[in-house]
Amino acid sequence: MAPAKDTNIFTKVTAKVVQTKVPPLFSTGLSTTYVIQVHNAATQHHFRIGKTYTDFVVLRDQLLRDASHACANGPCKNFARDVNEHFPPKVIMHRHADVIHLREWKFQDLLDYVVAYINTSRAGGCVHARETVPNNLIVFLFDGAKMDKRKFWIPLQRTHRGRRLPRALLDEALRIAHAPPDDEDDDDNERHMGSIDTILESHGGGTLAAAAAAIDAGSPGRALDVGTTMHDDDCGVGAALESLQAALAALDTAQDLAAVEAQVLVLFREQHARLAA
């Protein structure tokens, strides 16, 4: 009997943070969006999907859900520690340029680490490494993505065959392989399509989305743009800044403006002193 084909898509599929969309400084309820380009090296096709900081938080929490398990797979030993180290800290003023650049770098670092963990763990016997983590990343990248599935998965010169797209069963989508993938085989490419569909259906698009909604209104399966009404980690500060802006606009004289400025500077000095203590 021929060995089973490997269903691991991350030998050919990569994810790269290519853009960050930042709402205006005084806007409220809008999220900074990190645009991820998902690329298939076998077809040279890609699509883009936007994610917020909260979406990445949900991904991290999903990855760490069973991270304390015991197994013989070497990369699992420090998986929880490594994921946390690759994840950017939560800050108040996340729209600051330095924070944005750090998050871009950290999010890319996290994606690269998880893909490397998946690919180096295929030969082991750990279900967490071979099934749970890949499925979480698949849902994160593909749930809600707008793309032509056949163009993304099937090389252009082979699309004329008109094969029916199979809806792979969950056990086939998740079965463990021992043979390397054959990028030139139509059946392999269609199996990947069926596996992705099945994995997304098994999650119902709701596991991560519901978790995100519990944190704020985010959904990891939604391609977000600037202007989408979503909460983020500095929404309280944004609301305060908007109130300050409205208060300043209501001032009638330069004397009143100077008085408010002096009071605000005092507040800044006091806060600096508290933080330095």
N, C-alpha and C positions, 0 to 999 in steps of 0.2 A: 504494500500500500504506500502510495506517495505521501511524503510528509505534508502536514497541513501548511497552508500559506500563512505568512505572518500578516496579521491585521493591524500592525503598528503603522500609523500614517506619518509619524514624526521622523521617519527616515527621509521623507521627501517634502514634508510640509513644514514651513518655518513661519515664525511670527515676529514682526519687527515694529517697534513704536516709531512711526514716521512723522508724526505731527501732534502738536498740542493746541487745542482751541481754548482760549481763555476769555471768559466773559468780561465786560467792562468793570472797572474797579468798584463802582458804587452800585452795581446791579445786585439784586437779591434773589435767592431761590434758583440761581443758575449754576451749573456745574462746569468746572474745568474738565474738558474731554480729551483723553489720550487716544489718538487714532492709531489702530494697529493694522498693519498690512499682513494678511495671511497669504502666503505664496506656495504654490505647488511646483516644485522643480521639474517634475515629470511632464507637466503640460505647459509650464511657463505662464500659467494663469494665476491671478490673485484677486482678492477682494479686500475691502477695508471695513472695519467696524470700530465704533467709538466706545470707550470704556471710561468710567469715572473712578476716582479713588475708592469709593465704596464698592464698586464692582470688583476691584482687585482685593479689597478686604474680604469679600465673600469668597472669592477664589482661594485666598490664603486659608480661611477658616475651613473650607471644604477639604483642602489638601491636608490639613493638620488633624482632621477629624479622627483618623485611625493611625496617626503617625507614631503613637507610642507602642505599637504592636511589636511582638518579638518574632524575628525571623533570621535566616542565615544570609540574607541579601546584604552585602556590604554597604551599598549606598543608603540603605534604610537606617543605618545606625545613627547618623547625625542629620537625618532628613528634617526633623522639626526645627532643630537649631539653625540649619542652613537656610531654610525657608524664611525664618524670622530675620536672619542676618541680611538676606537679599531684599527684604521688604522695607520701604521707606517709612520713617516715623510719621505719626500724625502731628500736624502743626496747625496753628490758628490761621495765619496769613498765607495760605497755600498759593495765592496768586503772585507772590513775589518771584521774580525771575530766577533767583538762585534755588528756590524751593522747586519750581517747575523743572529746572534742569536736573536737579537731584532726582526727582521722581521719574523723569524720563529715563535716566540712566539706571535707576534701581528697578523700575518695572521691566526694562529690557533685560537686565541682569537676572531678574526672577524668572522670566519666560525662558531664557537660555538655560538656566539651571534646571528647571523642571523638565525641559526637553532632553537635556543630557542625562538626567536621572532616569527618565523613561527608557531611553535608548540603551543605556548601560545596564539596565535591569532586566532586559528581555530574556536572557538565558537563565535567570534565577527562577525560583519557585514561589515568589512572594505575590500574592493576589493584590495587595495594596499597590505594589509597583507596576504590575502588569495590567491591572484592570481599573482600580479605583482612581489613581492619579491620572492616567490617560483619559478616562471618561470625564473627569472634572475639567481637564484642560480643553477637551473637545467641546463640551457644553459651553464653556467660557468663550471660545473662539467662534463657534459655529451657530449657536442658538440665536436666531433672529437675524442672521447675516443675509444680506441681499446679494445673490450671485446666481450665475447660470451653473447649475451643478454638473451638467455633462461637460461643459467647457472646462470647468475647474478640474475635473477628475479624469476625463478621457482625452488622450492626445488627439489633436485635430485630425491627423491622417486616418484615424480609426473610427471616427464618428459616423462614417457612411454606412456601416454595417447595420445600423438600426436595431441593435439588440435591445430587448426589453430590460429596463432597469429593475433588478431584483430588489425585493424588500427583505433583506437578510434577517434571519431570526436572531434573537439576542445572543443565543449560545454560539452562533457562527460568528457574529460580530466581535465577540469577546474571547473566542477560543485562542488558545496559546499555540504559537508556531515555533518550529525549530529550523525551518528553512528560510533563507533570506528572501525578501520580496523581489518579484520580477516586475520591473516598471514597464516592460513592454507587453505585458499580458493584459488584454482587455478584461478578462474575468477578474483579475486582481483589482483593477481600477474600479470596476463596477461593484466589487465586493466592498471596497472602501466606501463608496457612496451609500450602499445599503447599510453598512455598519454605522456610519455617521447618523443616518436617518433613524436607525433603530435605537441608538444610544440617546439621541435627542428625544425620541418618543418615550423611551423608558423613564427619562427624567421629567417628561411632560412640560419641559420648558419652565417648570415651576419650582424645582428644588432650590436652585440658586436664586431665581427671581423672588421667591417668597422670602428667602433669607435676606436678600437685599432690601426688600420692602420693610422688613422688621427693623433694619438699621436706619435707613432713610428711604426715600421713594425710589431708589435706584433699581435698575434691572439689568443684569449682565447680558441679557439677550436683546438689548435695544441699541441700535446704532444712534448715538446721541450727537447732536450738533449744539453749538453755542446758541443759547436762546431757549433750549429745552428746560422747562421748569422742573428742576431737580434740586434737592438739598445737597449740600456738601459740608465739609468740615469747618468752613469759616462763615457759614450763613449768618450766625449770630453777630459776628463782627461786621459783616456786610450790611445788615439791617441797622446797626448802630451808626455806621458811616453814612448811610443814606439819611438817617435822622439828623446827623450833624450837618450834612450838606443842606438839608431843608431849613435848618435853623439859621445857618449862615446866610442863606438866600433871603431870609426874612429881616435881616438887619438893615437899618436905614442909614446909618452914619458910620464914618470911619472910626469914630471914637468907640462906638459900640463893638465894632469888629475887633479893635485893638484890645478891648476889655476881655472879650471872649478868647482871643488868642492867648492873652496872658494866663487866663485860667486853665486853658488846655495845656499850655507849656508846663504849668505847675503840676498838672496831673501826670504828664509824661515824665517829669523829673522824679516824682514820687514812685512811679511804677519802675523806672530804671533802678532806683535805690532798693526797692523790694526785691527785684530780680537779682541784683548784685549781692544782696545780703546772704 
